[in-house]
Amino acid sequence: MTLWRIRATVDDRPGYLSVLTASLALRGVNILTVHVQPTERGAVDDFLVDAPDALGEAELIAAVERGRGRDCWVARSEARGLADQPTRVLALANRLVRDPDATGEALSTLLGADSVSWRPAPTPADRGIAGTSMVLADPAGGSFALRRAAPAFTPAEYARAQALVELAATVARRASEQVTLVLPDGAELAVRPACADDLSGVLDLHEGCSPRSRQRRYLGGAAVPQPNRLRRLLEPSRGLTLIATATDDDGAESVVAMANLLGEGDEAEVALLVRDDWQRRGLGSALLRRLTRHADRAGYAALVLHVQAENTPMLRTLRRLDLPGSAERDGTLLSLTVPLTAERTGTFSTPGG
């Protein structure tokens, strides 16, 4: 028996696919997998089949045409073709997470393209598919152009390929946003934007902090927040969350700080949580500076911080940044406002400080 790939267009009408499969069965062809891709001209059926050795390409095409299939394409396949399409796409996605520069190779593997080229120019207006040609937008700029001899590309293939390109661009962007932070004592940490996958590390951060540190961060209590709340903090609808990670001697990475910038109207609220053993080492100041620069670039009018009046380390950090601002006190709570768009003159002061 020999493995073949068959692609044919069938009218999207009840019973037509069964006519095609019956025609193949009469020739002793065993269908191993089938993927149906809807198009404007009908359903494109992509088969992986096991056919008798005596059956050649011409006989397979004839069997498809007798089964009411049209625009038939047939090619020999290998055992690796037995892996189903979702598995292949997930494997390629995993490869791009590790190496986003392999986008061209991943596209070629996914689609069996004969050539993949990247153009630095903006994506042309004819992006999409045209027969055996495909043009994909690169979110990082430019576009990818793909070609293959046969068969023609389908809308489903275009959607899969565009999703892979966007994944690679996201991974590359996150890698470029990561910086190495060197603290005054020489310790090095990685600082980057947070994502949903950081949930477990952020939970460990909260559990590793003292109740006092958690209370100072959340004001209302010392309990570890529920995962749903932390998910919203990791990827706010407006704003930015940064995490700082440290690597121990065994190579294990752990989250040691989280800094949140949560946008609301033309202001953004800022909050910090630093693990106890990393406090008073300049980490909080460094994270606040980065959030302040981001808020300024994003066009927010002011930063707002809510701090317990007894939280001397946080107040000291704010004074060290030399940010102009004002404070209002309500019992034991200080609400601090730091303007970003006005002329920055003067120093930050707190009531009685």
C-alpha positions in Angstrom: 0.0 0.0 0.0 1.1 3.6 -0.7 0.3 6.9 1.0 -1.2 9.6 -1.1 -2.6 13.1 -0.6 -5.6 14.0 -2.6 -7.3 17.4 -2.8 -10.5 17.9 -4.6 -13.4 20.3 -4.7 -16.9 18.9 -4.1 -20.3 20.7 -4.2 -21.3 21.5 -0.7 -24.5 19.5 -0.9 -25.8 16.5 1.1 -24.5 13.2 0.0 -21.8 14.5 -2.4 -18.9 13.6 -0.1 -20.2 10.1 0.4 -20.3 9.6 -3.4 -16.6 10.6 -3.6 -15.6 8.3 -0.7 -17.5 5.4 -2.2 -15.8 5.9 -5.5 -12.4 5.7 -3.8 -13.5 2.7 -1.8 -14.4 0.8 -5.0 -10.7 1.1 -6.1 -9.5 -0.3 -2.7 -8.5 3.1 -1.4 -8.5 3.5 2.4 -9.2 7.0 3.7 -7.0 7.7 6.7 -7.8 11.4 7.4 -10.0 14.0 5.8 -10.1 17.8 6.3 -12.9 19.9 4.8 -12.2 23.5 3.9 -15.1 25.6 2.8 -14.6 28.0 -0.1 -16.8 30.1 -2.4 -16.5 27.4 -5.1 -17.5 24.5 -2.9 -15.9 22.4 -0.2 -12.3 21.6 -0.7 -11.6 18.1 0.7 -8.1 17.2 1.7 -7.6 13.4 2.0 -4.7 11.3 3.2 -5.2 7.9 1.8 -3.6 4.4 1.7 -4.0 3.0 -1.9 -2.9 -0.3 -3.5 0.6 -0.1 -4.9 -0.7 -0.8 -8.4 -2.9 2.3 -8.3 -1.2 5.3 -9.9 -1.9 9.0 -10.0 -4.1 8.8 -13.1 -6.3 6.1 -11.6 -6.7 8.1 -8.4 -7.8 11.2 -10.4 -10.2 9.2 -12.4 -11.7 7.8 -9.2 -12.2 11.2 -7.8 -13.8 12.6 -10.9 -16.2 9.6 -11.1 -17.1 10.6 -7.5 -18.1 14.1 -8.7 -14.9 15.7 -7.5 -13.2 18.4 -9.5 -10.0 20.4 -9.6 -8.2 17.2 -8.4 -4.6 17.3 -7.1 -2.8 14.1 -6.2 0.7 13.7 -4.7 2.7 11.0 -2.9 2.9 11.4 0.9 5.2 10.1 3.7 4.4 8.6 7.0 4.8 12.0 8.8 1.7 13.0 6.9 -0.2 10.8 9.4 0.1 13.6 12.0 -3.2 15.4 12.0 -3.3 19.1 11.1 -4.0 20.5 14.6 -1.0 18.6 15.9 1.3 19.9 13.1 0.2 23.5 13.7 0.7 23.2 17.5 4.2 21.8 16.9 5.1 24.7 14.6 3.6 27.2 17.1 5.8 25.7 19.8 8.9 26.1 17.5 8.1 29.8 16.9 7.7 30.5 20.6 11.3 29.2 20.9 12.6 30.8 17.7 10.4 33.5 16.1 13.1 34.0 13.4 12.0 30.7 12.0 8.8 32.1 10.6 9.7 31.5 7.0 10.6 27.9 7.6 7.4 27.3 9.6 5.3 28.7 6.8 7.0 26.5 4.3 6.5 23.4 6.4 2.8 24.2 7.2 1.8 24.9 3.6 4.3 22.9 1.6 5.4 26.2 -0.1 8.1 26.1 -2.7 9.3 29.6 -1.9 8.8 32.0 1.0 10.1 35.5 0.8 9.9 38.5 3.2 9.4 42.0 1.8 10.3 45.0 3.9 7.8 47.2 2.1 4.3 47.6 3.6 1.8 44.9 2.7 0.4 45.4 -0.8 -3.3 45.9 -1.3 -3.5 42.4 -2.9 -2.7 40.6 0.3 -4.6 37.3 0.5 -4.6 34.3 -1.9 -4.6 34.2 -5.7 -4.3 30.6 -6.9 -0.9 29.2 -5.8 0.3 32.6 -4.5 -0.3 34.0 -1.0 0.7 37.3 0.6 0.6 37.7 4.4 0.8 40.8 6.5 3.7 40.9 9.0 2.6 42.8 12.1 6.2 43.8 12.6 6.2 45.5 9.2 6.4 44.3 5.7 4.9 41.1 4.3 5.5 37.4 3.5 5.0 36.2 -0.1 4.5 32.4 -0.6 4.3 30.3 -3.8 3.8 26.6 -4.6 3.3 24.7 -7.8 0.1 23.1 -6.6 -2.6 22.9 -5.3 -4.2 26.4 -5.0 -4.2 27.9 -1.5 -7.5 27.9 0.4 -8.9 30.6 2.8 -8.4 28.1 5.7 -4.7 27.8 4.9 -4.4 31.6 4.7 -6.0 31.9 8.2 -3.6 29.4 9.7 -0.6 31.0 8.1 -1.6 34.5 9.2 -2.1 33.2 12.8 1.4 31.7 12.8 2.9 35.0 11.5 1.1 37.0 14.2 2.3 34.6 16.9 5.9 35.0 15.8 5.6 38.8 15.8 4.1 38.7 19.3 6.9 36.5 20.6 9.6 38.7 19.0 8.0 41.9 20.3 7.9 40.5 23.9 11.5 39.5 23.6 12.5 43.0 22.5 10.6 44.5 25.4 12.5 42.5 27.9 15.4 44.3 29.6 18.1 43.4 32.0 18.0 45.5 35.2 21.1 45.8 37.3 20.4 47.0 40.8 22.9 49.1 42.9 24.1 46.0 44.7 25.0 44.3 41.4 22.0 41.9 41.3 20.6 41.3 37.8 16.9 40.8 37.0 14.8 40.5 33.8 12.0 43.0 33.5 9.3 42.5 30.8 5.6 43.0 30.2 3.4 40.3 31.9 1.2 37.9 30.1 -1.5 35.3 31.1 1.2 32.6 31.3 2.8 34.4 34.2 -0.2 33.6 36.5 1.5 30.7 38.4 4.7 32.8 38.9 2.7 35.7 40.2 0.7 33.5 42.6 4.1 32.2 43.9 5.2 35.9 44.3 2.1 36.7 46.4 2.5 33.5 48.6 6.2 34.4 49.1 5.4 37.9 50.4 4.6 38.6 54.0 1.1 39.5 55.0 2.2 43.1 55.7 3.6 43.5 52.1 0.4 42.2 50.6 -1.7 44.5 52.8 0.3 47.5 51.7 -0.2 46.5 48.1 -4.0 45.8 48.3 -4.9 48.0 51.2 -8.0 46.1 52.1 -6.4 42.8 53.4 -3.4 40.5 53.4 -5.0 37.5 51.7 -3.6 36.3 48.4 -6.0 37.6 45.6 -8.1 35.1 43.7 -6.6 33.9 40.4 -9.3 35.7 38.4 -8.3 39.0 39.8 -4.6 38.3 39.2 -5.4 37.4 35.5 -7.1 40.8 35.1 -4.0 42.5 36.6 -1.6 40.6 34.4 -3.3 41.8 31.2 -5.3 45.0 31.9 -7.7 46.3 29.3 -5.9 49.6 29.5 -2.4 50.1 30.9 0.6 47.8 31.5 1.8 45.3 34.0 5.6 44.6 34.4 7.1 41.7 36.2 10.7 41.3 37.4 12.2 37.8 37.5 15.4 36.5 39.1 17.3 33.3 38.3 18.9 31.3 41.1 22.1 29.3 40.9 20.2 26.2 39.7 18.8 28.2 36.7 15.3 28.3 38.2 13.4 31.6 37.4 11.0 33.2 39.9 8.9 36.3 39.8 10.1 38.7 42.5 8.1 41.9 41.8 5.0 43.0 39.9 4.2 46.6 38.9 0.8 47.6 37.7 -0.3 50.6 35.6 -4.1 50.6 35.3 -5.7 53.2 33.0 -9.0 54.8 33.9 -10.0 57.9 31.9 -7.0 60.3 31.5 -5.3 59.0 34.7 -3.5 55.8 35.5 -3.3 54.1 38.9 0.1 52.7 39.9 0.7 49.9 42.4 3.8 47.8 43.3 4.4 44.5 45.0 8.0 43.5 45.7 9.0 40.3 47.5 10.3 41.0 51.0 13.9 39.8 50.3 14.1 42.1 47.3 12.8 45.3 49.1 15.1 48.2 49.9 17.4 47.3 47.0 16.2 49.9 44.4 13.9 47.5 42.5 10.7 49.4 43.3 12.2 52.7 42.2 13.3 51.2 38.9 9.9 49.7 38.1 8.2 53.0 39.0 10.5 54.9 36.6 9.6 52.5 33.7 5.9 52.8 34.4 6.1 56.6 34.6 7.8 56.7 31.2 5.2 54.4 29.7 2.3 56.5 31.1 3.9 59.6 29.8 4.3 58.2 26.2 0.8 56.8 26.3 -0.6 60.3 26.9 -2.0 59.9 30.4 -2.5 63.2 32.2 -1.4 62.0 35.7 -0.4 59.0 37.8 -2.4 58.2 40.9 -1.1 56.1 43.8 -3.0 55.0 46.9 -0.6 54.4 49.8 -1.0 53.7 53.5 0.3 56.7 55.5 2.6 54.3 57.5 4.1 52.8 54.3 7.3 54.7 54.8 9.4 52.7 52.2 6.9 53.5 49.4 6.8 57.2 50.3 10.6 57.3 50.5 10.7 55.7 47.0 8.4 58.4 45.6 10.5 61.2 47.1 13.6 59.6 45.6 12.1 59.8 42.1 11.7 63.5 42.6 8.3 63.6 41.0 6.2 66.8 41.5 2.7 66.1 42.8 0.2 66.5 45.5 -1.4 64.3 48.2 -4.7 64.1 49.9 -5.1 62.2 53.2 -8.2 60.3 54.3 -7.6 58.8 57.6 -4.7 56.3 57.2 -4.8 56.5 53.4 -2.9 58.9 51.2 -4.0 59.5 47.6 -1.0 60.8 45.6 -1.4 62.5 42.2 1.6 63.0 39.9 0.9 65.2 36.8 2.5 64.0 33.6 1.5 66.6 31.0 2.1 69.8 33.0 5.5 71.4 33.4 7.4 69.3 35.9 8.7 71.7 38.6 8.9 71.4 42.3 9.0 68.3 44.4 6.5 65.8 45.8 5.3 66.4 49.3 2.9 64.6 51.6 0.8 66.1 54.4 3.1 66.5 57.4 6.1 65.1 55.4 
